[in-house]
Each structure stands twice: as structure tokens, then as C-alpha cells.
Amino acid sequence: MRNRQFGRTGWEVSEMGYGMWGMGGWSNSVDHESLESLQAAVSRGCNFYDTAYVYGDGRSENLLGQTVRANRDKRLFTATKVPPRNKQWPARPDSTLEESYPPDHVEEFVHRSLENARLESFDLMQFHTWDDGWLRDDRWLYKLDDLRSQRLIHAIGLSLNRWEPWNGVRAVRTGQIDAVQVIYNIFDQNPEDELFPACEEMNVAVIARVPFDEGTLTGTLSKDSKWPEGDWRNTYFVPENLIPSLERVDKLKELLRDWNQEHSEEMTLPEMALRFILTNPNVSTIIPGMRKLSHVESNIAASDAGPLPTQLYGELKHHRWVRKPAPWSD
């Protein structure tokens, strides 16, 4: 496992982190399997773990806390997120800071998360939604800075809305943000335009989320894919999203098949998806979901394989897909 600098924090974090959404609220998640996978990741050098209060209303945070306490001899970096008070994902353009993250609400949920995890502090506390318009009301910063002075948190981050990487550039340029979490993958390359240059200039860490495009880039989905009742993927993968996604994945499969034949390789689509992200030096860590032991093994193997060859990386740049938020994408 390779490590990378996490912005200006001085932390050395594993370039393959661990996204804990799936084990908090997705269907077919079992706690003992989740804990086994978490421990396997620790044993293989993964030291960055990202969760949120709303991932099972504290269930995921609790699993993270158990893992940290079981590995007191290792430095594990913990990150979680404060949910918006108005429960709006993503943040609406007309929403205010008072509606989403009033200071008392932020403080309350920092303490709730600490209680869920049974930890004394979190390394990174993030707002789970963001709008740069909130910069006009700086109470959010004063509150987080106060919590940091109490050593309840150690760094401040933002999780940017889906397909809105531009809606965080101003926050980054204030110099008050330590990390941004953003969707970045073979399809969603937009953060490269404005966000990544701003992060590089301000020495802000980048957490790349949704590396597999919510599952399409694993190559396992089809037009007939179904999920249990209540699973959020039923509302996300509506036909207007699933069908064009699969059509684009088919082109990637063809590209990868030709590459493997020409170079006598056996690279998988998920491996290519992860290595594409790792090839970009602006990325501090990736946080794929790893609910199963097999996920841990294959994802960490992608880190061991290193960046993509220049030629293949260049060809994948042409698969950029510019998308805009839609009712089903929340």
C-alpha cells in the first residue's frame, strides 16, 4: 500500500482509503462481515476511514470505533460528516447556512458522532453537503474552529454535491478548508478543471469518492439489475441513468479487452477504474466501499499495481462524461 500526503495536515494516509456508507445502510450488509473486512484493510495497510452520521444513523460510525479500538497500536485516520439539519441532499441553491448547519446543530452532531464511535476525537469532520454561497455566513467556521480548539476534531472538510465540483472552489480558496471530498472517476473528470488546481494551490487534500460510479464501473450491472425494496439504488438507477451508463461501460470493456490482448495483461475493469484515479497526483486518497473481504483484496491490489500506463490513461481521458444533477441523482 502506498501512502500520500493529506494536504497540509502532515498526515501520511493510504492512497486506498475505506468508504463506509455501504455497511451503514445498504441492503445485505452484515456487521460481522463488515468488521472482518475493516480488519483485513487495516492489516493490509489501509489507514484512512470515511463514514458519516447518516450511514445507518450511527451504525457505521460505531463499526469504525470498534475497529480503531481493536488496533490501538496503529495510526488510523477517522473521518465523518455532520448531516444537514434540513435533511436536503444535495444542498439547494436557495438554502441558507441557518437551515443546513447552524452552529448549535453542528456541535450537537459532532458530539453524537463521537458517542456513536466511542472516540475522543475525529481526525476530519466534514459538512455532508455544501454550497459556496454559505461563505457569507462565517459562523460555521467559528464553530468548527472552536471544536478543533477543544481537540474534538483536528481538521475541517467539505463533501461536495454530486456533479458540482465547481461549488467548493471558493471555499478552498479561503484557506480555511483542509480537505474536500468529491466524486471523481473515469466518467466524472470535471474536478480537474477548477477544483483540483485550487486544491493544489492551497495545499488542500482531495478525497475521491464514488470511484466505480455507484457500481457501473465494476462491470457487474445490467439492464435487468434489481435491488431489494428500500435500497437507494432503485431510485438512482432509473432507466434514463442506467441505460446510458451501461452503454458507456460497454465501450470501456471493449477498450480494456483490446488493451489486455495487445499487452498480454489481465487487468479488470474495477482495477482500471481505481488506477485511473490514482494516476492523478492531486488525489490524496480514494474511498471505495468495501463491504466484503474480496473487495478489500482486489481494491488494495489495484494500489499495489500503481498508476496506469500513459497510453491507456490518455485513452480514458476521452471517456469523460459531463453530467448535471437530476431528481434521481440526489
Backbone hydrogen bonds, N-H to C=O, Kabsch-Sander energy under -0.5 kcal/mol:
donor,donor_aa,acceptor,acceptor_aa,energy
4,R,13,V,-2.9
6,F,11,W,-2.2
7,G,5,Q,-1.2
8,R,203,N,-1.1
9,T,6,F,-1.7
10,G,7,G,-0.5
13,V,4,R,-2.4
13,V,11,W,-0.7
15,E,2,R,-2.8
17,G,15,E,-0.8
17,G,286,I,-3.3
18,Y,48,F,-1.6
19,G,288,P,-2.5
20,M,50,D,-2.5
24,G,21,W,-2.0
25,G,21,W,-1.5
26,W,22,G,-1.5
29,S,26,W,-0.9
30,V,28,N,-0.5
34,S,30,V,-2.4
35,L,31,D,-2.8
36,E,32,H,-1.7
37,S,33,E,-2.4
38,L,34,S,-2.7
39,Q,35,L,-2.4
40,A,36,E,-2.0
41,A,37,S,-2.1
42,V,38,L,-2.2
43,S,39,Q,-2.5
44,R,40,A,-1.2
45,G,42,V,-1.7
46,C,41,A,-2.6
49,Y,77,F,-2.5
50,D,18,Y,-2.8
51,T,79,A,-2.8
53,Y,81,K,-1.7
55,Y,52,A,-1.2
56,G,54,V,-2.3
58,G,53,Y,-1.6
59,R,56,G,-1.1
60,S,55,Y,-2.2
62,N,58,G,-2.3
63,L,59,R,-1.8
64,L,60,S,-2.1
65,G,61,E,-2.4
66,Q,62,N,-2.2
67,T,63,L,-1.9
68,V,64,L,-2.5
69,R,65,G,-2.4
70,A,66,Q,-1.6
71,N,68,V,-1.3
72,R,69,R,-0.7
74,K,71,N,-2.1
76,L,74,K,-1.0
77,F,47,N,-3.9
79,A,49,Y,-2.3
80,T,124,L,-2.1
82,V,126,Q,-2.9
85,R,100,S,-3.3
86,N,99,E,-0.6
87,K,84,P,-1.4
89,W,87,K,-0.6
95,S,92,R,-1.9
100,S,96,T,-1.5
101,Y,97,L,-2.8
105,H,102,P,-0.6
106,V,102,P,-2.1
107,E,103,P,-2.4
108,E,104,D,-2.3
109,F,105,H,-2.2
110,V,106,V,-1.9
111,H,107,E,-1.9
112,R,108,E,-2.0
113,S,109,F,-2.4
114,L,110,V,-2.1
115,E,111,H,-2.2
116,N,112,R,-2.6
117,A,113,S,-2.4
118,R,114,L,-1.4
119,L,114,L,-1.7
122,F,152,L,-2.1
123,D,78,T,-0.7
124,L,78,T,-2.3
125,M,155,A,-2.2
126,Q,80,T,-2.0
127,F,157,G,-1.7
128,H,82,V,-2.1
134,W,131,D,-2.2
135,L,132,D,-1.7
136,R,133,G,-1.3
137,D,134,W,-2.0
138,D,136,R,-0.6
140,W,137,D,-0.8
142,Y,138,D,-1.7
143,K,139,R,-2.3
144,L,140,W,-2.2
145,D,141,L,-2.7
146,D,142,Y,-2.0
147,L,143,K,-2.3
148,R,144,L,-2.1
149,S,145,D,-2.1
150,Q,146,D,-1.3
151,R,148,R,-1.5
152,L,147,L,-2.3
153,I,147,L,-0.8
154,H,122,F,-1.0
154,H,123,D,-0.6
155,A,123,D,-0.8
157,G,125,M,-2.5
158,L,179,A,-1.7
159,S,127,F,-2.1
160,L,158,L,-0.6
160,L,181,Q,-2.8
164,E,161,N,-1.8
167,N,164,E,-1.5
168,G,166,W,-1.8
169,V,166,W,-1.4
172,V,168,G,-2.2
173,R,169,V,-2.2
174,T,170,R,-0.6
174,T,171,A,-1.1
175,G,172,V,-1.5
176,Q,171,A,-0.6
178,D,156,I,-2.5
179,A,156,I,-1.2
180,V,205,A,-2.3
181,Q,158,L,-3.0
182,V,207,I,-2.5
184,Y,209,R,-1.7
185,N,188,D,-1.3
189,Q,187,F,-1.4
192,E,189,Q,-1.9
193,D,190,N,-2.2
194,E,190,N,-0.6
196,F,191,P,-2.9
198,A,194,E,-1.8
199,C,195,L,-2.5
200,E,196,F,-2.6
201,E,197,P,-2.3
202,M,198,A,-2.3
203,N,199,C,-0.8
204,V,199,C,-2.5
205,A,178,D,-2.4
207,I,180,V,-2.9
208,A,206,V,-0.6
208,A,285,T,-2.6
209,R,182,V,-2.5
209,R,207,I,-0.6
213,D,210,V,-1.7
215,G,212,F,-1.6
216,T,213,D,-1.4
217,L,212,F,-2.4
218,T,215,G,-1.5
219,G,216,T,-1.5
220,T,215,G,-0.6
225,S,222,S,-1.7
231,D,228,P,-2.1
234,N,231,D,-2.0
235,T,232,W,-1.1
236,Y,232,W,-1.5
237,F,233,R,-2.5
238,V,236,Y,-1.5
241,N,238,V,-2.2
242,L,238,V,-3.0
243,I,239,P,-1.7
245,S,241,N,-1.7
246,L,242,L,-2.6
247,E,243,I,-2.0
248,R,244,P,-1.8
249,V,245,S,-2.2
250,D,246,L,-2.3
251,K,247,E,-1.1
252,L,248,R,-1.5
253,K,249,V,-2.7
254,E,250,D,-2.0
255,L,251,K,-2.1
256,L,252,L,-2.8
257,R,253,K,-2.5
258,D,254,E,-2.2
259,W,255,L,-2.2
260,N,256,L,-2.9
261,Q,257,R,-2.1
262,E,258,D,-2.3
263,H,259,W,-2.3
264,S,260,N,-0.8
265,E,260,N,-1.8
272,M,268,T,-2.3
273,A,269,L,-2.5
274,L,270,P,-2.2
275,R,271,E,-2.7
276,F,272,M,-2.0
277,I,273,A,-1.2
278,L,274,L,-2.2
279,T,275,R,-1.3
280,N,277,I,-1.5
283,V,280,N,-1.4
284,S,206,V,-2.3
285,T,206,V,-1.5
286,I,15,E,-2.1
287,I,208,A,-2.2
290,M,19,G,-0.8
295,H,292,K,-0.6
296,V,292,K,-1.6
297,E,293,L,-2.2
298,S,294,S,-2.2
299,N,295,H,-2.5
300,I,296,V,-2.3
301,A,297,E,-1.5
302,A,298,S,-1.2
303,S,299,N,-1.1
304,D,300,I,-2.0
305,A,301,A,-1.5
306,G,302,A,-0.7
306,G,303,S,-1.1
308,L,275,R,-0.7
313,Y,309,P,-2.6
314,G,310,T,-2.3
315,E,311,Q,-1.8
316,L,312,L,-2.1
317,K,313,Y,-1.1
318,H,315,E,-1.1
319,H,316,L,-1.9
320,R,317,K,-0.9
321,W,187,F,-3.2
323,R,321,W,-0.7
329,S,326,A,-1.6
330,D,327,P,-0.7
